[in-house]
Structures are given as C-alpha cells and as structure tokens.
Amino acid sequence: MGRPWRPFATVVFLNTDIQATIEPAAWREWHPGETHSLDTAFYAEYHSVGSGATGPRDPHTHILSDADAQQFLPAKFLAGADAWNPEVSRQVAHATAGEKQ
C-alpha cells in the first residue's frame, strides 16, 4: 500500500476496500537495505475490508482504534487554523450549483 519516500512520512487508510493485489505486509522500505524510513514513518489503517485487508502486516503498521481514527477524519485533519470543514464546503457548493440552474 505504501513506501516512505522520506523519513517521517504519514500515511493513513480509513475505511478502505483493499483487494488481494496488495501484499499482506502492506508497507515496505523504499529501497530495502539502503533507506531506513520505516523507522520514522507512521503507517496506519482503520476498518480496512476486502481480501487484501487481512494477513500479517509489517510490524511498523498501526491499527487505529475508533478514538485514534477521529484525528484523521477529513473535517478534523483538514481543518487547520481556520477550522475549514470540507463537508460544509461541499454542501455549500452543491447548494450554490442548484441555485444557478
């Protein structure tokens, strides 16, 4: 599912349908034996389903609890200092598009 390009990478899969084409370990070093980014990367999953969602994951994998996953939901993760909410923006865009018709 992923390989860290640089140290301290963060990758989180939430509610993802993972097919069998994914290797069970899910994560691997960008250049095994040359790079060591998995030591500092944060790779996590939450409620993965599908035939590729099972199997022994790389030991660096974090399986998120309900509480841990909350910080990665779009409204929270993308909020920033201005508290932007992508869901509200989407609703406003749809309402505005309806007014133009």
Secondary structure, 3 states (H helix, E strand, C coil): CECCCCCCCEEEEECCECCCCCCCCCECCCCCCCCCHHHCCEEEEECCECCCCCCCCCCCEEECCHHHHHHHCHHHHCCCCCCCCHHHHHHHHHHHHHHHC
